[in-house]
Amino acid sequence: MSTENTVADRLLTDARKKTAKQESAGLGKIALTVGVIALLVSPISILGWIVGAGAIGVGGAAVRRPAAAKMAKIAIALGVVAILVGVFFFTLNVAHR
């Protein structure tokens, strides 16, 4: 890169930063962590629903990034399972009253 074309250098640097950010799997790891936590707390019905919905939301945001897509899809599945387990335990609790 030459010192004569500072605008092009700055644009190239910004594009590289943006590409590196899109290739980061950080959001996918966060989504996966929230999904695992959702599955762990899902027997507590309302908490499982809330954290499960959070896992679906964060997973939906992370699925757009190619590096995080696989982890995001797993997090979405864990969020759905957590919600279903929460519904099961809620129904079980209501049936025993």
N, C-alpha and C positions, 0 to 999 in steps of 0.2 A: 504494500500500500504506500502510496506516495503522500508527501506532506502537502502537495499542491491541492489535493482534492479532499479536504477535511469533511465536507458534507457526505460524500460517498463513504468515507471511512466510518463516520458516525452511524450512518444508516446500516452499513454492513455489521457493525458491532451490535446495534439494536436488534437486527434480524437474527444474529447468532444467539443473543440472550433469549429472545422469544422462542426460538427453536429448542434451545436447551431446556427452557421451562416446560414446553409441551412434551418433551421426551422424558421428563422426570416422572417417576412412579410414586412420588410422595403422596399424592391425593388418593391413589389406589390403595396404598398401605393404610392410610387413615380410614378409608371406607371399609377395608377388610377388618381392621381393628374394631370399628363401631359395629360391624356385622357380628363378630364373635361375641362382643359384649352383649349385643341384643339377644343372641341365642342363649347366653348364660343367664340373663335376667328375665327371659320370656315366661318362666312359671309365675312370675309376679305380673299378672295380666296387663294392667295399664302401663307399667314401666316397660314391658316387652313390646307393647304397641308403639309407644313413643320412640324408644331406641330403635326398634325395627323400621319405623318410618324414617328415622334419621339415617339409618344405613342405606335405605333405598334412595333417599335424596342425595347423599354424598356419593353413593355408587353411580347414580345417574349423572352427576357432574363429572365424575372421574372416567366414565366409560367413553367420553369423547376424546380422551388422550390415548394415543396408540400404545404407549408404554404401560399404561395402567388399566387397559381395557379388560384383561383377563381377571385381575384382582377385583375390579369393579363389578364384573358380572357375578363373581362368587359372593361379593358383599351384598348385592341385590338379592341373590337367592337366599342368603342367610337372613336378611331382613324379612323376606316373605315368610320363611320358615318360622322365624321368631314371632311374627304376628299370628301365624296359624297356631303355634303352640300356646300363645297367650289367649287366643280365642278358645282353644280346647280347655285350658285350665279355668277360664272364666265360666264357660258352660258347665264344667264339672262342679265348680263352686256354687253356681246357681241351682243346679240339680239337687245338691245335697241340703238345701235349705228347706 
